[in-house]
């Protein structure tokens, strides 16, 4: 296809600028989508809103970089072999290098999910991060009635916290930013705490003195201090060992040698099995009898939960920006990075 598309780029001076380029060619096993909404994942895409704001003060000459992996829109054309979609279908799309912040996208068919009639394009753009939270929860394997902490209430943290509660857990969210704690309270998290030195005491009180069964770390950077703090909130066995499961989602690192307990550490990578397997993304599904939950079935479940009102993504969207006004609008938003959470690019409206 030779049609031009508008696509957002992040530049060395901290600016987000749209540029024009040719839309990628439609290939077998892929879907051409006229994009309506895309969602910025600031941690992995921008190094956080705060990091982008700091880059404005210390710009570099790195070339513009295309970014994005979560959007939604309307199917315009089908590649050879795609049978589950038709032109005109509304879909949510995921995938780095595919579901970018652009007016048109070519996406492997298994990285697309049909949107229920009552799910908007803005809501559908949450498919990637919702499935990431769902896979994170599955990696933790929580049991009904347990206590869990989510450390970091960015987009993935907020979604993961909701899913833990849907799984029957009592959840406390940790974050230093008041706006994020308030948003979590809006959708109904059981408790939040500021990370101000008293979070351990508040968390132990939240668990009734029993201690946490699990915790998720949903932020990037050095997490040694957070791990040490959470460790003191976990269950304590009679022989003085801390017990429970800790799951790391994202790029957090920590000094593993400093943790001398019986805690189980796990990492949660992406959205579930299938993602980054080219043969699966463009081709046949894994046999469901052997692999019930893949990236695709996780996406489908997330859309069902949004449709049924059990997963609230609307309260996570703090700003909407027309793609053609990306530079001007985002530049103004970066004056108050603490107020940003879900930023949606709108296009082809």
N, C-alpha and C positions, 0 to 999 in steps of 0.2 A: 504494500500500500504506500502511495507517495504523499498522502495527506500530511500537512504540517500539524504538529501539536505544540501546545505550550507546556513547559515543564519547569518546575521550581528547582533552583540550584542554591547551594549554600557556598558562600564565598569567603576568602581569607580575611576579609574585613568585618566578618560577622553579619553581613547582609544576606538576605534571602531574595534572590532575583529570578524572575521567570525568563526563560529564553525559548526561542522557537527551534524546532528540529523536526526531522522526518519521523513519522510514526513507524515503529518497527514492523517488518513484514509478518503477516500472519503465517504460522507454520502448522504442520499437522499436530493434532493433539492440543491446540491452543485456542483461545477465544479472544476476539477483538471486542473491547469494551469501551463505550463512550462514558467516560468517568463523570460522575456527578459530585462526589465528595471524596476527600482523602483526609486521613488522620495523621498528625505528626506524633511520632514517638520520640520525645526530646532526648531521652537518655542515650539510646543507641544511635540515633540519627544526628544529634547535634552536640553531644557531650553535655547535655542539660541546658535549660534556658539560661541559667546563671553563667555557664561556660560560654554560651554564644554572646551574652551581654559583655563578658570580660574581653572577648575577642575584638569587640568594637574599640576597646581602649588600647589593644596591642595587636593591630592588624598584621597579617603576613601576605605574601604574594602567591599563595597557593591557588591553583586554577579552580574555577567553579566546579562543584561536585553535585551531580544529580543524586537525589535521595528519596526515601519513601518506600514503604512496603505494605501499606494498608489503604485500600480505597474501595469504592463501590460505584456501580453505574448500571448501564443497560447494554446487553449483548447486541452488537452490531453485525457480527459475522462469525462463522464457525470454521475452524480448521478441519482438515480431513480427519475423520475418525471420531469426532465429537458428536455424541448422540443424546446426551442428557439435557442439553440446553437448546433453545430456539432463539432466533433474533427477536428482540423485544423483552426477553427475560431480564428481570432485575437481579443483580448478583452482588455479593461481597467478594472482594479479591484480596489475596495476600501474596507476599513473596518479594524479597529483595531483588531488585533489577527488573521486576515485572509490575507490581502494583504501586507504581511511583506516584508522586504528586504531579500528575500530568492530565491533560484533557482527554487523552486517548491512551489505552494500555493494551498490550498483548500478553495474556496470562495463561499458563498451563491450565487445562480444564480441571484437574484435581485440586488446584489452588483457588477455585471459585466455588461459591455456595449460593444457591438460590435464596433470595430474601422472601420471607413470609409477607403477605400483602400488607400487614400492619407495621412492618419494620421499615423505617425511613432509610434513605441513603446515608444520612449522617450516622444513624445507628449501625447500619451495615458496615461502615468503615471501621468499626471497632472489632471486626471479626478476628484479625490477627492477634491483637493484644488480649482479647477475651479467651481465645484458644490457648495462648501462652499461659494465662492464669489457670485455665482448666488443666493443662498438662502439668503445671507446677503442683496443683492440688493432688492430682493422681500420683505424682512422684512421692508425695509425702505420705500417702495412704492413711489419712486421718480416720479415726473411729468416731461414731456418733457419741456426742456428749463430752468430747475432749476440749481442752483449752489450747488455743493457738494465738501466737503473736505474728503480726505482719509488720516487719521493720522497713519503712519506706512506703509512704502512701502516694506515690506517683500513680500513673495510669495502671500499670501492671499490678502494683500493690493494692489499689482500690478494687480492681476486678477480682484478684485472688482472694481478698478478704471476703467479698460477697459470696464467692463460690465455697469457701470454707464454711460460711454460715449456712448456705444451702445444704451442705453436707452434714449439718447438725452439730457444728462446733461453736463454742463460745470464743469470740475473737476480740482481741485488743490490738489497735493499730498504733505504731510508734512513728512519729514524725516531728521534725523541728519547725515545720511551716504551719502556721495556724490555719491558713486557707484550706490546706489539704485535710487537716483534722476536722474542720467545719464541714467540708464536703462529705467526708465519711460519716459524720453524724447525721447529715441530711438524708443519706440513703438508708441509715439505720444500723450502722456498726454498733456492736454492743458496748465498746469503750474505746477511748483514745488516750494517749498520753504524750505530752511534750518530752523530748529527749533533753532534759535539763538537769540530770543528776538524781532526780527522785523517781525516775521511771521504773526502777526495779521494785521499789516499795509499792508503788501503785499497781504494778503487774502482779506481784505476789498477793496483794489484797484482792485483786480481780479474780484470781484463781481460788480464793478462799483458803490460801495457805497450801494448796496441793501442788502448786507449781505447773508450769507449762508442759504440755505433751509434745508440742511442735512449734516451730517458728520458721518463717520464710524471710529471707533477706532479699528485698526487691529494690536494690540500688547498686550503683557502680562505685568503683574506687576502693580505698583501703577500708575494710570492715572489721579490722582486728578489735577495735574498741567496742563496736556493736556486738560482735560475737562474745567477747568476754562479759559484757553486760547481760546479754540474753542467757548465757550459761548459768549465771547466778539465779535466774528465774525458772530454770527447768526443774523437773521432778528430782527429788533427792532420795536415794535409796538408803537403807539403814547402815550400809557400809560406806557411806559418804560419797557415792558416785552419782554424778548428775546423769539423768537418763532422758531420752526423747529423740526426736528427729528434727534436724535442721536442714532446710532446703535453700540452696542458693540459685536464684534466677537472675541472669544478667552477668555483668562483669565484675562483681565484687571479689576482692582477694583478701586474705587474712593470714596471720602467722599461725599455721596449723600446729606447729610444735608447741605453742603456748597453751593448747587445749589438751589437758590430760584427764579426760572423762570417758564415760561409755556412751557418749552421744553418737548418733548416726548422722553423718554428713552426706548429703546428696546434692547433685546438680540437676537442674531442670533445663533442658536445651530446647528452645523454640516451642513449636506448637504441637508436637507429637510425631509419631513415626510417619515417614513418607516425605516430609519436607527435606529438600535437597537431594532426593533420589530422582534423577531425571526420568528414568524408565517409569516410575510411578506417577510423577507429576504430569507427564504427557501421555501415559499409556493406561495399562490395566490396573484395577485396584488390587490391594492385597486380599487374600481370601478372608472374609470376615469370621469364619469359624476359627481361624488361628489368631487373627488380630482384629478384635472388635473395635478398638479405639485407635484411629489414625488421625492425622491432621484433618482429613476431610470430615470424618464423623465427629471429631471435636468441634469443627466449625459449624456443622449442622446442629449440634446440640446447643451451642452458644446462641445461634439465631433463634432456636426454639425458646430458650430461656428469656431472651429479650422480647420475643413476640408475646410470651405469656406473662410478662411483667415481673418475672422473678430475678432478672438481672438488669439493674438500672444503669444505663450508660448516659442517659440524658443529663443527669446532674453532674457528670464528669466533664462535659463540654463547657468551657468557660468563654471561648471566643470562636468566631467564624470569620474567615478572611477570603474575599474573592481572589482567585489565583492571579488575575491580572494586576491586582493591587498588593501583591505579596510583599514587595520591598517596602513600600510606604507603611502598610499596616503593621507588619511584624516589627519594623524598626521602632514604632511607637510603643508596641507591647513590651519590648525589652526594657523599658524604663521601670517596669514593675514586675520582674520575673517571678516573684513569690505569688503573684495573683494568677499565674498561668497554670493550667493543667491540660485539659483537652482542647487543642487548637485544630479546627477543621478547615481545610481549604475547600471552597465552593467553586464549582466550574460547570460550564455547559448548562446553566440553569435557565 
